[in-house]
Amino acid sequence: MPRITIDGVSRAFPEGTQAGEMFDAAYPGRTPRPVAASVHGRIRPLNWAPEEDCTLTLIDYTHEEGRRVYERSLRFVFLLACRDVLPGVRVRIEHSVGYGLYIRMDTELTEQTVAAIEARMRALCARDLPFVRERWTRQRAIEHFRREGQDDKVRLLSYRPYAFFDLYACDGMYEYFYGDMLPSTGHVRTFALLSHAPGMVLQMPSPGAPDRVAPLVERPKMMQAFAQTAQWYDILGCQNAADLNDMIREGRLREFVRVNDALQEKSIAAIADAIVRRGARAVFIAGPSSSGKTTFTNRLAVQLRVNGLRPVMLSLDNYYKNLDEVPVDEDGAPDLECLESLDVPLFSAQLTALLRGETVEIPRFSFETNTRRPQGVPLHLEKDQPVLIEGIHGLNPKMTEAIPREYTYRIYVSALTTLNLDDHNRIRTTDVRLLRRLVRDYQFRHAPFEETLGMWPSVRRGEEKYIFPYQEEADTMFNSALAYELSVLKKYAYPFLTAIDERSPHFTAARRLVKFLNYFQAADVEGELAPTAILREFIGGCSFYLKPQ
């Protein structure tokens, strides 16, 4: 009998005992309920039975990987219900909306239809149907999905680098989600399906309250940004990974890169025109980590110059307090993500003075010593000099309490990915931003991939608390995502991610990124990228950051 260690307690279990049963024995009646197990950093489903001695770690919905396991299983239940209620209708699972998933179909959706799908989902969950993992050859999977009319999966699998393919079966349906699942539909208990024209939202719990459905938070500006990008990609013929791979194979990617970047430049020019029309003097630019804020700010400055202005750039990083004055987080470490880590009163006073035409001394912060330098930099603004203020807290209302609204313009920058693996497998925007940061931090900050992976959960917690709640405060949103970037980033990231050992605490995250990168062809198109392209902030060669000759 294998001896299994859980929370430091070791005991023997009969052969064939599943991980879920072991957790039930160790934590009877525990809430939130387990959704998976972790063994040496590798995620295992609850119905996996250890054959050898090992240490099991419980994964629940409060864990990032646990939420992904739950979401995959919920998506399968949803697709089963759609098969029964709307047979033959194309379903496309697109992107997150808070704690929900936005979904479109190629048919008009009424509230009655949405209610019927939800009712069917609940009936399927009540039947407690098993999700059965099967291993097929790639060719068998291609032939199956071709018979089902799922051309998106057929084309995607043609690029798969391995001959075998693991997929799940449930109630006569076969699906692939790149990751582990719950044991059965009966484990999927907490969800709601909400009408959200022209699509719907599949709503889930929040990490802080796993046993109840999170309320839907309307984010119309974010939805508009997603919709605009999706429309661009529809026009360009690039909705799924196979579309991008086809361009690479057929030698059409270089033109696509040029058009993709031109669309972004057009968007930046339109934002500059809006700033000029308002006559804004203070432009706030905020967004999550690795969204491309700094390059966007520089490109916006160029477009404002085209409009006859002479913008000045100001980073909120200058206003960091000395490290010993920064509040600590729940782990006792300095919380550099919180608003209180900045000297907000000083910033507000200096910005107000600048807009009155006074000269102020802008502080300078040293990240080497984590202290403010003894001497700052004098700054004075002329009437044709708007100030571009970049930082993660730029949309927090406390930053602009003392400034008349008509003097400001607020921009939210993020990489809102609309490219899917296939119609049923979305690519998370957070995963794309993580890849950007991994590459950038290794290239320019000499940070190993494992160090960045270790920091990422803290970064994400800070975004959830201090950035995302204010994104709808923006006057406009700029989507920095590029449809082609994963094929470029793969070249830089893949060798390091595949080299991370399974004994590493970051193996699970690295393996997750590797699994979806496997479906992208690497592209050598750096020569096509302009020296001011957003992607250059992460891979190098951006002329904004080169030292003057």
N, C-alpha and C positions, 0 to 999 in steps of 0.2 A: 504494500500500500504506500503511495507517495505521501511524504510529509510536506504539509503546506504551511507556510508561515504567513500570518495575517496580523498586522499591527504588533509584531514582535512575539506573538504567541504561535507556537508550532504544534500542529496536531496531525495525526494520520487520518486519511480519508480512504474509503474503499475505492478500488479502481473503477473508473467510469463516472465518478462524482463530478458534476459540472461546477464551474466557477460560481455560478449564481447560487447553487445549493450550499457551497462553502460559505459564501457571504451571509446567506440566511442563517446558517449555524453560528457564525461569528457575530452577526449583528441582527438578532431577531427583531422584526418590526421596525427596522431603521427607516427614517425618512431624512432626506430624499432617497428614493430607492436606487439601488445600483443599476447602471445601464451597460457597464462593461468592466473588464479587468485589465490591469497592466502588469506585464511580466518582463522585467529587465527593460522597461521603456517601450515594449511592444504591446499594442492594444489587442486584447483577445475578447471575443464575444462571451456573453454569460453562459452559453451552452457549450463552451469549450471545456474539455475534461483534461486536466494536467496528467501526464503519464510519469513524470519524474518529480523529485523534490524541487520546490521553488518557493519564491516569495510572491504573493499576490497583493496588489494594491487595488483598492476599490475605486472605480471611476463612476461618479454620478453626474447629474445634470449641471451642477455648479462648475464642473470641469469643462474646459474648451472641447476636449476630445469627446466627452460625454454628450455634449450638446450636438456635436456632429453625428454621433451614432444615432441619437434620437431623431434628428432631422431626416437622415436618410430613410429610416424606418417609416416615419410619417409621410415622406414623399411617396414611398411605395404604396402605402395604404391609399393615399390620394389618387395615384394613377390607377390602382385597381378599381376604385369607385368611379373614376371617369370612364374606364372601359365599360362598366356596367350601365352607367347613366347616359353617356354620350359616346357610344361605340364609333370608332373610326375618326373621331375628331382629334386634330393635332393639338397637343399640349406643350407649352413652352414655359419652363420654370426659369424666371429671369434674374431677380436680384432681391436682396433683403429690403424690408421696410421696417425699421426698428427690430422687433422680435418676430417679424413675420416674413413670408416669402411672397413676392408679387408674381402672379401667374397669368399668362395670356392663353387664349384659345382662338382657333380660326373659325369661331362661330359666335354669334351674339349671345351674351350671357344675361339672363334675367335673375332677379333675386330668387325666384322659384327654382330655377335650375341650380343655383349655388346651394340653396337649402337642400335640394334633393341629393347633391353630391355629398354634402356633410352627413346627411342621414345615412347614406350608404356606407360612408367611412365608419360611422359608429357601429353599424351592423357588422361590418367586417372585423372590427376590433372585438366585438362581443363574441365572435366565433373563435377567437384565439388561434388563428391560422398560423402555422409555422413558416418562418423564412428559412428556406433550405439552401445552403450553399453548395454549388456544383462546379466542377471544373470541366470546361469544354475546350476543344481545340478552337483556335481562332477561326478557322474555316467553317466549323460547325456553327459558331456564333454568327458569323457573317451571313451564312445561308438562312439561319433562323430569322434574323432581323430583316433580311431582304424579303422573306415571305410575309413578314408583318408590315411591310411598307415603311419601315423606319430607316430611310436612306441616310439620315444623319449618323446613326450608329454604324451602318455598313461602311460608310466612308471613313469614319473615325477609326474603326478597327483595322482598316487596311493599312493604317500607319502604325499600328501597335508593334513594338519591337520584339514581342515574345510570342511563341507559338501557342501558348495555353492562356486560358482566360477564365477567371472566376466570376460567376454571376449568381444571382439569387432567384429562387423560384418560390412563388406563393399563389395558390388558388389558380393554377394554370397559366400564370403570367411569369415571364422571365425578364429580369431587369438587371442592369449593372449600375452600381454606385461605388465609386472608388474608395472603399473603406468597409469596416465591419458594421453589422446590423444588430438589432435586438433579436431575441430568439423567436418572437411571434408577434402577431398583430395585437394580442391581448396586453402587451407591454406598452402600447401606444394609448395613453389615456387622456392626455391634456392637450387640447387643441380647439380651434374654432376656424370656420371658413366664412370669410366676410366678403360681400360684394364690394368691389372697388373699380368702378367702370373706367376703362373698357374691360378690365380683367377682374381678378379677385385676389384676396390676401389669405394665405394659410398662416394663421396666427398661432404662436407657441408661447410657452412660459418665459419669463425672464430668469436669469441665473439666481437672482435673489429670492424668487418665489416659484420654485419648480412645480408646485402642486396646483397652480391656477394659471389660467391664460392671461398673458399680459394685455393691458388695454392697447388698442391700436392708436398710435400717435400719428396724426396727419402731418406729412412732410411734403407739401405741394411743390416747393422749389426743388427739392431733391428729386422728386418724381419727374418733374419737367426736365431736369438735367439728364436723367437716365433716358427719358423718352427721346430727347433730341439726339443723344449719342446713338441710341438704337436705330433711329431713323437714318442717321448718317451711314451706319454700318449696313443697313438694309440696302441703301443706294449703292454702296461700294461692294455689295455682295460678300460680306464677311460677318456671318452670324455665329459660326461655330469653328472649332479648332481645325476641322478638315478643310474649311474654306481657305484658311490661312496657309495650311500645308500645301494645298493645291497651287496657290500663288507662288510659293517657294519652288515647288517642283517644276512649274511651267515658266519660271523666270519672270513673273509679273509682280514680284514683291517690291521692287525698287520704285515703280510708278505708284504703287499703293502707299508706300512710305511718304512719298512727296505729297500726295493728295491728303493723307491723314494729317500731316503736319500743317498743310495749308489751311485745312479746316480749323485747326486750333488757332492759327494766326488770325484768321478771320474773326473768330470768337473774341480774341484778345483785343483786336482793333475795335470791335463793337462795344466792349466794356470801356475802353478809353474814350470813345465818343460819348458814352452815357455819363462818364465822370465830368467831361467838359461841359455837357449840357446842364448838369446840375450846378456846376461851379464849385465842386467840392474841394476843400483845402486839405482835409485829412482823409486818406484812403487806407482803410484797415483790411489786411489780408491775413486770413487764418485758415487753418486746416490741419488734419492729422499728420502724423509722422510719414515722411517719404511721399507726400502728395505733390511735391514739386513746387512748393510755395516760393522758394528763393528764385528759381529760374523764371517762374511766372512773373514775379515782381519786377525782375530785370526786363523781361519782354514787354510788360505793361509800361515801364518807364520809357522804352523806345517808342511805343505807340503814342504816348503822351507828348513826346518830343515832336513827333510828326504833326501833332495838333498845336504846336507852337508854345508848349509849356516846358519848364525846366524842373522836372520832379527831383526831389531829394528822398533818399531811402533811409529808413530808420528801423533797426531791429529791436524788438522788445527784449531780446537777450541782454541788451545793455543794462536793463533795469533789474537784473537778478540781484537779490540780496546776497550778502556774504553767506557762505555755506552754514556757518554756525547760527545764523538767524532764520534759516529755512525750517518750516514745520516738518515733522516726521510723519511717515505713513504708518499703516497698521503693522508693518514689519520692523518699525523703528529706524528705517533708513530715511535720509532727507528726501522729501517729496518735491522734486524739481518740476513736477507736472502741475502742481496746484497754483491757483492764482496768488495765494499768499506768499509764494516764493519770489514774486516780483514786488518792487517798490512802487505800488500803484499810485499813492499820493504824489510821489515825486514826478512820475510820468504825467499825471493829469495836470499838475501845476506847470510843468515845462511845456506841454503841448498847448495849454491855454495861453501861456506867455508867447510862444512862437506865433500863434494865430493873431495875437495882438501886435505883432511886429517887433517883439523884443528879441534880444540875443540871450541864449541860455547855454549852459555847459552840459552837454550830453555825457552821461557817465560811460565808462568803458569797463566791461567785465572780463576778467581773465579766467578762462576755463582750465588753465594749467594750475592756478593757485586757488580757484573757486572763491575769489575775492574781487572786489571792485578796485580798479587801478586808482592810484592817488590823484591822477589828473585826467579830466575829461576832454571833450572836443567841443569848441564853440560852434554854435549853429544859429543862423539867422535866415528867415524866409522872406523872399520878395513876393510880390503879389502873383507872379507867374510861376511860383514854386510850390505846388502841392507836395505834401509829405506822404510817402508811401510807408506804412507802418506794418511790418511783417512779424507775426508771432502766433503761437497756438491760442492765445487768449484774446485775439483781436476782436472777436465778436461778443465777448462778455460785456453786457451793458455797463458794468462798473468801470470799464476802461474809458467810457465816453460820457459819464454822467454830467460833467461840467461843460460839455461842448454842445452847442446848438445842432440839432439833427441835420439841418440843411447844409452844414459845413462838412458833413462826413459822407463817405460812401464805403459800404462794407462788402467784401468779396469772400466767399467760401471756396477754397480749392481742395479738391479731392480726386483720387483716381477711381472713378465710378465705372468699373468694368462691366460691359454688356456682352462681351464675348463669352460664349459657353463652350464646354467640351462637346456636348450635344444638347438636344432640346430638353432633356431631363436632368442634366448635370451642369449646374452653374459653376462659375469660377468666382470665389469670394474676393471681394475688393481687398479685404485685409491680407489675403495670401499674396496678392500682387504687390501690395505695399511692403510686405515683409521681404519679398524677393528683392525689391528695389533697395531696401535698407541693408540687407545682407551684402549685396554687391557693393553699394556705396561705402559702407563702413569698412569693408575689407580693403577696397581700393584706396581710400583716402584717409582712413582713421586707423589703419593697421589692426583692425579688430577681427579676430577669428570668427568664423561663422557661429561657433557654439557660444561665444560671448554674446553676440547679438541675439541669438535665439533665447538665451537666458534672460535678457533684458525685455524681450518682447511682451510677455504677459503684463509686466508693470506698465509699459507704454500703453498697452490696450486698456488697462484699467483707468489710466489717466485720461485717455480719449473719451471713454464712456462717461466719466464724471465731469470733465472740464471743457470738452470740445463739442461733441455731438449734440448736447442739449441746446446749444446756441446756434446751430447751423442755419436754422430758418430765420435768424435775425439778419441774415445777409440780404443785401439788395440784389445780388446776383450770385450764381454759382458757376464756377469754371471746372469743367471735367478734364483733368490732366491725363486720363487713361489713353493709351495708344493701342490700337488693335494688334499691332505687330510686335509689341514689346516683349511678350513672353518668349518669342522665338529668338530674340536678341539676348535677353537676360539668361536664357538657358545655357548659353555658351559659358557665361561667367559663373553661374551658380551651380550647375549640375555636378561638375567634378568634386566640388567641396561637399555638397550635400550627400552624395553617394559614398563619400569617404568617412562619414560620421559613423562610428562603431555602435552596434546595437546595445552596448553596455552604457552608452552615454545617456544622461537624463534627457537629452534633446533629440534622441533618435526618432521618437514618434513624430515630432513636428517635421524633422528632416525627411522622413519617409513619406509623409503626407504630401510634401511639396514635390518630391521625386515622382510620386505616382501620377500626378497630373501633368508634370513636365514630360513624362514619357510619351505623351500623345502629341507633343509639339516637335516639329522639325527645327533644328537650330538654323539660324539665318546669319549670313555674313553681309550685312548691309550698312555697317557703320560708315562707310564712305559716302553713303547717301544722306546721312543725317547732317543737318545744318549745325554749325558750331553753337547755335543758340537753342537747339532742340531740347525739349523737356528731359528726354532720356539721357542726354549727356550729363545731367546733374549726377547721375548714378553710375554711368560707365566711363565717364571721363571725356575730355576734349571740349568742354564748354568754354567758349571764349569769354564769358562773363567772369570766370574765376581765374583766368590766366593773368600772371603778373605782367604789368606793362613793360615793354621792351625799352 
